[in-house]
Amino acid sequence: MSISKAFKKTGLFILKGSLIMTELIFGLLFAFILYVLLVSKINPPEVSDISIAQREKVGENHYVLGDNWLKKNEQGIWEMYIEGAPYERGLIYGELAKELVQKQEKIFVGQIDKMVPSKGWQRVLQLMIGFFNKDLPENIQLENQQEIYGISKAFSDDYNYISTKYGRILNYHAAHDIGHALNDYSMVGCTSFALKGRKSSDGKLMIGRNFDFYVGDDFAEEKIILFLKPDKGHAFVSYSWAGFTGVASGLNVKGLSVTINASKSDLPTSSKTPISLLAREILQYASTIDEAIAIARKRETFVSETILVASKIDGKAVLIEKSPTKMGIYDPGTDELICANHYQSQTFLMDQENINNIMESDSRYRYAKVKTMLAMKDSLTLQNATTILRSQKGINGDTLGMGNPRAVNQLIAHHSVVILPDAVVFYASTNDYQLGEYKGYDLQRIFETKTIHSPKSIPEDDFVNSKNYEKFKAFKKSKNNIADFLMFGKSLELTDSQVDSFINTNSESFVTYEVVGKYYLKKGQKKQAKKYFEIALTKKVASLAIEKELEELIKECEE
């Protein structure tokens, strides 16, 4: 056989082998996708075959269905009252708020489309989440599943290509936890505190918290204050968004309150109970701290989180610190309790992950700021509490610029609340962020009469009507345009004058110069980029981690 014929024969053999290997790979890939689709299919829970009446519109933005109702208050926040068994109340929720539920999903899917524009990668992401969450129903109580299934009936058919309505809403309840792990809690850097005794004006419990969960202004536009009277457990109020049955901030009629704060977390390896649904279970079924702890011990969670629980019966507040592997309780035994985004109990105190989190994140600055403000005065009033929650200054009153993650008020809060467990009164912030007035809700009277009863509101912050706030809104708009250029390659050409105007909207913030530096770096103008990164380092940088990042960017400019 000639050498040429031998090479031909060998080449054909290699080509044939390659084709077989390719077919094998595609066959295995197809089999894996089929397997994922099969195992990730989420079946709805068994429910009684019931139907409900249609809602009745009784006024502008006001709907009624039996004793249940939904209406928009004068501050632009939706208030909803629901009662009944799980599936029934879910159906009622969906019927009353169907436009809000569908709008919220449209915004959520729109955010995904923006972040992952490729339909191919969206499908990969869908398969990954589906596989990850295949056991999600096993970690959610049947009652929650039935309620969620009822709400899902109101979902739009427009997104059935993603999953079934029930499958989508169930996964949305885990989105907070997955996003928390993937983003290293950058979207949920919350601050909270509890006061009593000499620290409180009447000696009784007072809780303050900012829920700094931000996925765009559109997402936070339609907020819902839900008053829920379930057929089992305690009636309660929670503050969140349409279609969400978990709890981020809430109070029940027994005077037990729950708020959640994210902490440093490892990437989860399997689905567990979403933290918001654990908080919901505590709120619905606990009246004391011991009962809350017992519920928390029963559930495994996705990620690391702190649950601040305050109890009228116990006359105190504690932190339930939970990770995917262990749980700790922190009770300072004093009249004040502060919670940022790091752990304080003995269970986690010496964990290297927690130590690194304290050293490298902005959590310690916000903790220290609250500590400093509390030390300045005893007998704090409701107004004092909101002053702390609205603070934009550094520990010593120094300027941080607007929107600095070091600040207690980062101007990104989805909502903020002040809670009085003994009076069973819940104060909820109105737009914008925690700057608008806090409207009060008397839970005892609301659940007795099924109508809103409000004590006097806490006035809005003067900052909301200031020139600086107008400058901040202009700053955020420009920053978002630059972010779209950096993340998604959208066309953007800034003149020197436009850069100067952008800087003047928030000249004391490191973020301003960081963003400008990244703009020039992407444009290939390293000398200009380095200049602005160096200016950023002269400002109050949010954390050691960001400081290190800026130093690395400067090195990149010098290469």
N, C-alpha and C positions, 0 to 999 in steps of 0.2 A: 504494500500500500504506500502511495506517495505521501510525502510530508503534508502537502496541501490538502489531500483527501482526509488525512488523519486529523488535521486542524478543523476541517469542515465537520467531520463526524463528532469531534470533541465539542466544537461550538454548538452544534445542534443539541448534543446531550446537555450542555450547560444551559442553553436556552430553554430546553424542555424541562429541565430541573427547576429553573427559575420560575417558569410558568406554573409548575406544580406547587412550588413553595408559595408563590403569590396567591394562587387559588386557595391553598391551605390557610394562609393568613386571613384572606377575605372571608373564608368559610368560618374560621374561628371568631373573627370580628362580628360577622353576622349572627353567629350563635350567641355570642356574648350580649349583643344588643337585644336579641330576642329574649334572652334570659333576664336582662335588666328590665325590659318592658313587662315581662310576666311577673317577676317578683316585686317590682315597684308599683304595680297596680294596687291602688288603695280602694278597698271596697267600703261603702258607707255602712254605718251601724244599723242594726235592726231597730225599726221604730213602728209605732202604731200608725195605721193608715188614717190620718186625720186631715181635715181641711179647715181653713180659717176664712173669715170674711175679708172683703177688700177694705182697705183703709178709706176713711172719709176725710176729705179736705174741708176744714172748718175755718180756715183763714190763711193769710199769706204765710207760707212756710210753717204751717201748723196742720198736723194730721192726727186722726184719732182712730183707734181700732178697739172697740170695747172700752175697758178701763186703761188701756195702753195708749200712749201718745208720744209724738215727736214734734218739737217746735224749736224755732230759732229765736234766741233771746236778743235783747236790744244791743248786746255787745257782739253779736255775730257768731255766738257759740250755740251749737245744737244741744238741746236738753231732751233726754228720752226716758220714759218710764215704761218698764216691762215687768210682767209677772207671769207665773205659770210653771208648768213642767218643762223639762229641757227642750224637747223637739218642738213643742208648741211655742215656747217663747222665742226659739230660733226662727220659726216661720213668721211670727209677729214682727220680730226685729227686721227681717228681710223685707216684709211687706211695707212696713213704715218707712224704712230707710233705703229702699232699693236704688234710687238715683245716687245716693251718697256712697253706697257699697260699690256700685259699678264705676263711679267716678274714681274712687280710691284705687280700685284695681287697675283702671286705665293709667293712672299716674304711676303706679308701681311697675307695671309692665313697660311703660314708656321710659322709666329710669333704666330698666334692664336693656331695652333697645338702644338707649344712648350709650351705656357703658359697654355693651357687647353688640355692636351693630351687625356683625356677621351672623346670618341665619344658621350657618353650619356650626359655629361655635355655640350659639344659643342652644342648638339641639344637643351638643355635647354636654353643655352645662345642665340642660334638662335631664339628660340620662344620669349624670353624676349625682344630682340632687335626688332624683327618683330612687337611685340605688341606695344612697346614703340614708334616705328617709323611709325605706321600705318597711321598717318596723315601727314607724312613728305611731300608728294607732295603738300598738301594744303599750305605749308609754303615756297615753292620754286617757283619762278616765272616761268611761262610757257616757256619763252625763255630759261632759264637755263635747264629746264626739257628736252626740245627738243634737245638742244646741247648735254646734257649728254646721252640722248637716242641714238643719233647718234654715240657717242664714244662707247657705250655699245655693238654695233654690232661687234666690234673688239675683244670683250672679249672671253676668252676660254670657251669651253663647259665642261671643266674638273671640274668646280665648280658649275655646275647647280644643284647639290644636295643641295647646300646651299640656293640658290634662283635663280630667273631668272637673266640674265645678267644685265638688267636694274635695277632690285631690288637691286642687289649687289652694283653696282656703286653708286646708290643714297644713300645707307646706308654708303658707304665708305666716302661720303662727310660729313656725320654727325659723323664719327668716331673721328675726332679731338675734337669735343665738348664733346662727351660722355667720351672719354679718359681723357680729361681735368678735368671733374667733378669727375670721379672715382679715378684719380691719384692725385687729389689736385694740378694740374698743374705742377707736378714734372718733366714732360717731356717738358715743354714749358716755362722755366724761362727766357724769352727774355729781352734784354736791347736795348733801342733806345734813340735817341736824335735828336733835331733840332736846328740849329744855324742860325743866321742872324746878320745884322748890324756889330757892332764892333767885334763880335765873329767869323765872317766869313771873309776869306781873301779878298773877293770881295764885302762884304757887303750883298750879296744875300743869299738866303736859301740854306742850306746844311743839308741833313738828313743822319744819320747813324743808322744801326740796325743789331743786331744779331738775327737770328731765331733759337733759341736753342730747336728745335723739334727733338727728338732722339728716333727712334724705331729700332736701329741697323744700322751698317755700310752698310749692303746690301741694305737697303731701300734708303739710300742717295747716292748710287753709280751712278745711272743714273738720273741726274737732267736735267730739261728742262727749258730753257728761252723761253717763248712763246710771240711772237709778234702777236697780234690779232686785225684785222680790221673788226669789226662787221658791219652789214648793218644798224644798229641803234646805236646811241651813239658815244663815242669817242674811237679811236684806243688806245691801251695800251700795255705795256709789264708787264709780271709777271714772277716770278721765283718760281718753285715748282717741281712737279714730274709727271710722265706720268699718264694720266687719270683723273687728278685733275683739275677742272675748276674754283675752288674758288681762292681767292687771299690771300697770306700771306704777300707778299711784291710786290708793283707795282707802276707804273707811267704812266699817260696818256699824250696824245699829247697837252693837255691844260696846262700841268705843274702842275697837281694835283697828289700828291703821297699818298699812303695808306700803312700802316704797322699795324700789330695786335700784341698785347701783352696780354697774359692771366692774369686774376686776380683771387682772391679767390672766389670760387663759391659754392653754395649749389648744392646738387644732383638734376638734372632736373627731373621733374615729367611728362613731356610730350614733344613731339617733337615740335620744333619751327624752325626758319630760322637758318641754320648753319652760324656761324659768318664769315667764309671765303666767303660764297656766298653774305652776306651783304656787305663785303669789295669789292667784285667783282662788285656789283651793283653800289656802290659809285664810283668806279674807272671808270666804263663804262659810267655813266650818270651825274656825277658831274664835274663842272669846278671851283666851288668856295666852300669855307667852309660852307656857308649857305646852299647851295644845298646838300652838304654831310650830314649836320645835319638833313635836312628835310627828306632825304632818311632813315637815321638811326632811326628817330622817327617813321617812318611808320612800321618798322619791329620789331617783338618780337623775342628774341634770346634764345637759349638753356641755355647759361652760361654767366658768367661775363667776360667781355673783354674790353680792351682799344684799340681804333683805333686812331692812330696818323695820322692826315690829314694835309698835307702841301699844300699850294696853291700859285702858281706863281701870279695869279691875285690879291690875297689878300696880298701877300708879308709876310705871316706869317704861323705858324703852331699851331694847337690846339689838345687837346685830347678829343675824344668823349668816355666817360666812360659809359658803358652800362651793365646792369644786366637784369635778367629775369623780374624784376619788375619796374625798373626806369632807368633814364638816366641823366647824368650830363656832362657839358662842362667845360674844364679847359684851360684857356688862361692866362699864367703868366704875359703877358704884358712886357716881357723882351726879350733880344736877345738870350736867351737859354731856351730850353724846354727839360726836361729829363723824360724818362718813363721807369719804371722797371715793377713790377708786383703788385703794389698797387695803389689805387685811390688817387687823389689829389683835385678833385673838391669839392665845398661846399656840393653838393648833397650826397656825400659818406664820407666826411671827418670825421664825428663823428659816423659813423656806427661802432658798436662794432666788427663786422666781419672784417671790414677794419683795425681797430686799432689792433686787434689780429694778422692780417696778417702782418702788419708792424713790430710788436714786435717779432713775432715768425719765420718769414720766412727769406730767404736770400735776399729778394727784396731790403731792406733798405741799405744793404752793397754795392750792385751794383750801386744803385742810388747815394750813397755817394761817391763812387769811381769816377764815371763820373763827379760829381759835383766838386770834388777835382782837377781832371785833367783839367777841363774847366777853373777853377779859376787860373791855373798856366800860362795861355797864352791867349791873344786875337788874332784875325785874323788867325784863324785856316785854314790850307790847307787840301786838300784831304788826303795827307800823315798823317797829324795830326789826322784826323778822323779815319783812319784805325789803327793808334797807339792806340787809345782809345778802339776800337772794339777788338783789339788783346791783350789787357792787361790781364796778369795773376797775377798781384800783388794785395796786399791789399790796403786799403785806404791810408796808410802812406808809401806805397812802400814795405811793409813787405811781407815775403814769405808765400804763401798759399799752396804750393805744386801744382802739376799739376792736372787739372780737378776738382778744388774746385768750388762748386756752388756759393760761395761768389764772385768769379772772374767774370769780364765782359766777359772774354773768358774762357768758361768752357771746351773747346775742345770737344764739342758735337754738334756744330751748323750744322744744315742742310745746311744753307747758311747765308751769310752776304751781305749787300748791302750798298752803299753810293749813294745818289740821289741828283741831282742838278735840282730842278724844273724849275728855270729860263732858264737854257740852254736846258732843256728837255733831260738830259743825265742820264743814269742809269748805275751804276757800280755794277757788280755782282762778288762775290767771286768765285774762282775756288778751286779745291781740294788741300789740305785737309782743311776742316772746313773753317775758315777765314784766314788761313795761306798762301794759294796760292795767286797769283796775282789777282787783281780785274780788270776784263775786262770791258771797257766802251762801251756803246751803244748810238748812237745819234738817238733818236726816229724820229725826223723830217725827216732826210735823209733816214732812213730805210723805213718809210711808204711811202715816195715819190718814192723811187727807188725799193722797195721790195728786197733789198739786204743789207747785213750787212755793217754798217759804224761805225768804232770804233775810238774814241780818244785814246790817249796814255794811256796804262794800268798803274795801281798803282802797284808797285813792290811787290813781295812776301815777307813774313816775314822771317828774317834770322833764326828764331827758327825752321822752317820746315826742315832745313838741319843740325840741331844740334844733338849732342849726347843725350841731354836731351829728345828730341822728340823721338828718337829711344828707349830710356828707357821708355817713356810713352806708346809707342805702345806695348812693352813687358809687362808693368804693366797692360794695359787694357786687353790683351789676358789672363793673369793669373787671373785677377779679374773676367772676364767672366766665366772662368772655375769654380772658387769658387762659383760664383752666380748660375751656373747650379747645383752644388752640394747642395747649400742651398735651392733653389727653387724647384728643380725637383728630388732631391735625387740621382743624378748621382754619380757613384763611384769616390771617390777621396781620396788619401792618400798622405799627404804632409810630407816630412822629415823636420827636423829642418833647414837643409841647404837650402831647397827650400823655406821655409818661409822667411829665411834671405835674399835670393836673391830677392824674391818678394818685401820685404820692401825696399831694396836698389834701386829698380826702381823708387820709389816715396816716399822717407822717410819723407818728410815734410808735406804730406797730411794726414789729420785725417782719410780719407776714407781707406787708406792702413791698418791702425791698427783696424779700425772698422770691415773691412772685415775679417781680420785674427782672431779677437775676435769672430766673429759669426761662423767662421769655427770651432774653438775649442769648442765653446758652443754646437754646434750641435753634435760634437764628444763626448760630455759629460765631457770634460776637463775644468771644471769651473775655476780652479785656473789660468790656462793659459789664458783663455778667459778674465777673470777679468783684468789680467795684461795688455792686449792689449787695452781693453776698456779704462782703466785709462790713457794709453799713448795717445790714441786718444783725450782725453779731454785736454791734454796739448798743442795740436795743435790748429790752427785756425779753429774751427768747423763752418760749413756753417751757422747754424741758431740756435736759442734758442730751436726750436722744436727738432732738432737732438741732441742737448746737453741734453735735458730731456730724450730722448730715450736712449742715452748712459748711463745715470745715472740709468735708470730703468733696463738696461741690467746688470749693475754692481750689483744691488740689487738681481737680479735673480741668479747671480753667487754666491752670499753669502748665499742663502737659503739652 
